[in-house]
């Protein structure tokens, strides 16, 4: 009896020793290092600052470096057809399996990329359909192939989820988007697009490369961007030939402040590349500058042109909102040009949809306006003079 008990105690001690030893090795064994994206091939992204693209064996990585303003970390998305090819120590937000059959996007700036790649047929849902101006997209809306998803700030997640999309391309003004968080919890990947945070006009257009990766049309997307870049740079070179650099003001009053773009914003960059003397070209920041009316009047009263007077579509509208607008020489000379008059079938402003994707065409418009002797064959696309 004592022998059996001793054997039992010996086995128990041995088992405890093995458990302790295993725990020791588990605690002290080296952890797998996080996969370094620099081990992958980095694709060319020349102007955009908010994303990078990497290529591995059988998969690609989209790194969204600034998914929303003041983001403290990047979001990593892995795109491919076979999850087993992705390294186990590569940490990522979502795996996006190709090919995608159905997509939801949430900004009109996403529409032109899908259209130019021939992928609009995959779009199944969008918030505020009236904002879409694309003729091809509107045909699909009339055929009820693209469903209404409500307000961007509070998506109808029930309808969205019922569409069973393979991917949602969204955006967030802050770090939290409750609607998109709800969608993610159902297992639908959400990719945050931050084209709106780009300050270089060509950087905004370069986001077509991301849509090229997502739709399996990478080469076509890169080719389209290269053509846009070529057109933009050639127009910029033509603008440099102008003998006179006209002075330009921008923006308009909202409540008691005049809001206008910073000099290093994408709008400011466009004016600079159009060889304009934008009166606030020396400023830097995100969002818009907010100034008192008197300060803008003092600095810009004698400006030659007024480009982008917010939502106004006529000189009478401007006067109705603020009679002192007539103090500006650009107003007196009827050299006020805006984008709010050029709209799609349901009232969406075409500039907001297509402009960020085709900065070369925006630049051609500006050169045509500011330097009438140049680009004489070009017809204005986004801008019209206020009458």
Beta strands, then each sheet from edge to edge (+ up, - down):
strand 1: 41-42
strand 2: 51-55
strand 3: 59-64
strand 4: 75-80
strand 5: 94-97
strand 6: 103-105
strand 7: 123-126
strand 8: 147-148
strand 9: 167-170
strand 10: 189-192
strand 11: 247-250
strand 12: 252-254
strand 13: 257-261
strand 14: 277-278
strand 15: 288-291
strand 16: 305-307
strand 17: 336-338
strand 18: 384-385
sheet 1: 1+ 2- 3+ 4- 5-
sheet 2: 8+ 7+ 6+ 9+ 10+
sheet 3: 14+ 11+ 16+ 17+ 18-
sheet 4: 12+ 13- 15+
end
